[in-house]
Amino acid sequence: MANFLTTIRLLLALPVALAFANDRLISAPILIGMIVLAVLSDYFDGKVARANGTSSAKGQIFDHGTDFLFVTSGLIGCSINGNITPILPALIVIAFAQYVLDSYYLYRQKELRMNYLGRWNGILYFGPLFVVAFSRLELGRDFSDLMEFVASIFAWLLLISTSLSIIDRTIAPFTKKQTTLL
């Protein structure tokens, strides 16, 4: 059941990305509904896996990889449409690659090794998607310039926090405790 919930999010990634790239492809209410469905599936997949005793390292990489694909492709769509800087999705690719590589190869763990800032970034990457989607609603159109500005600022703040997370992961192996600070 948990993998089914994650699969829902995976199947939504491409249509959501295309909808952000072309604001005429999918109506704003449907786009918001798709994002809400993705967030709910992300929230419940881990809970279901733990409740059923089916959580595993493979399930974790499927979940986190799907989150990565969903938010990164959605943010790429936003950047194609000029809503956010294209630097953010590019930096997320670097951060996720580092997350996977240092977890499995540097620390030789059998599961992903999270850090505090990276976890919050993963959650907050959905933020610009919601703001841009809401700016497309009839009600939001009166404030679309403001909402697009907010999405842009949100993206730049995430770019900074993602950079800090990358730096933290880079220097962590050289600290005495070899733990991440953020």
N, C-alpha and C positions, 0 to 999 in steps of 0.2 A: 504493500500500500504506500509506503514512504517513497519508493522509487517511482510509483505512479504519479504522486504529487510533484516530484521533481521533474518528471517527463512533461507534465503540463506546462511548466515554466520553460522548459527547453523548446517545446513546440510553439510557444508564444514569442520566442526571441526574434525570429525573422519577421513575422508580420508587424510586431511592435517597432522594430528598427526601420522597416519600410514606411510605416505610418509616420514616424518622426521625420524621415527624410522627405516625405511627400505628404504635406498636411491635408491633401484632398483625398487621400487613399482610404482612410478610415475616419469616421466621425469622432469627435472629441469624447463624447460619453462612452463610446465603445472602447476607445483607446484607454481611457481612465479605468474602465472595467477590466480590461486585460492586464493593466499594471496592478490593480488591486488583487486580481486573481493570482498573479505571479507572486506578490508579496505574501498573500495568505498561504500559497503552496510552500513558499520558503519558510514561513513561520511554523507550519504544521508538519512538514516532512520529518524534521528531526525529532519532534515530540512523538510522532507516530512510531518512528523507528525505535526510539528508546522505550516507549510503552510496550511495544511488541517484542522487545529484545532482539531486534534485527539490525541495530546500528552496527556499522562496520567501517573500516578504513576505506573500502571501495565505495560505500555509500556516501561517505564524507567527501571524497574527491568528486563523485558524481554531482552531489549537491553544490559544492563550492565551484566546480567547473561550470555548472549550469548557471549559477548566480553570475559568474564572470561573463559568460557568453551573453546572458540576458542584458545586464547593465551596460556592458561595453558596446554591444551592437546597438542598443537603444541610444547611448550617448554618441556613437558614431552617426546615427541618423540625425540626432540633434545638431551635431557639428556640420553635417552636410547641408542642413537647412539654415545654418548660420546662427543657431540659438546659443551655442557654447563654443569654447575654444576646442579645436581638434587635438590639442596637446593632452587634454585630460584622458580621453580613451587610449591614446598611445601610451601614456604613463601607467595606466591601469594594466595594460598588457605586460609592461616591464615588471610592475609590482607583483602581478599574479605569477609570472614565470619565476621570479625570485622566490616567492612564497612556496611554490611547488619544489623547485630545485633545492633550496636550502633545507626544506623539511626532509626530503627523501635522500638527498645526496650529501649535503654538508653535515647534517645532524643524524643521518642514517636512521631516521624514524620510519615506522611503518604506517604512519598517518601524518596528516598535515599539522604543522607546528604554528599555531596562531600567535599573533601579538595583539595587544590591546588596541593600538591605533588602527591596525589593519582590520580588525573586527568591526570597529565603528565606521571605518571608511566603507567597508562592504555593505553596511546597512544604509549609510547616507548617500551612496551612489544612486539610490532610487529617488532621492530628493529632486534633482534637476529634472528627472523624467516626469515626476508629478507636476512640478511647476510649469513646465512647457506644455504638458497635456492640458492642465487647467486653463492656461492662457488661450487655448483654442475653443473653450466653451463660449457660448453666446454671452453669458454673464462675464466671463473672463476677458472677452474681446475689448470691453471698455477699459480694461487695465492691462491689455496685452503687452504694451511697451514696458510698463513697470514690471510685470511678471517675467518678461524675457530678460530684463535687466537683473532681476533677482536670480533667475536661473543662471545667468552668466557669472554673477558674483559667487553664487553657490558653487559653480564649477571651478572657479579660480581658487576658492577656499579648499575645495577637495583636492585640487592640484597641489596645493601647499602641503596639506596633511598627507597625501599620498607620497610626496617627495620625502617628508619626514619619516614616514614608515619605511621607505626604501633605505634611507640613510641609517635608520635604527637597525634594520636587518643586516645591513652591510657591516656595521661596526660591532654588532653583538658578539660575533665569534672572537673578537679581540679583547673583550672585557673579561675580567677575572671570573665572574659568575657565569658567563656565556648565556645570559638571559636577556631578553629584550626589555628595554627601559620603558617603552611606550606601549 
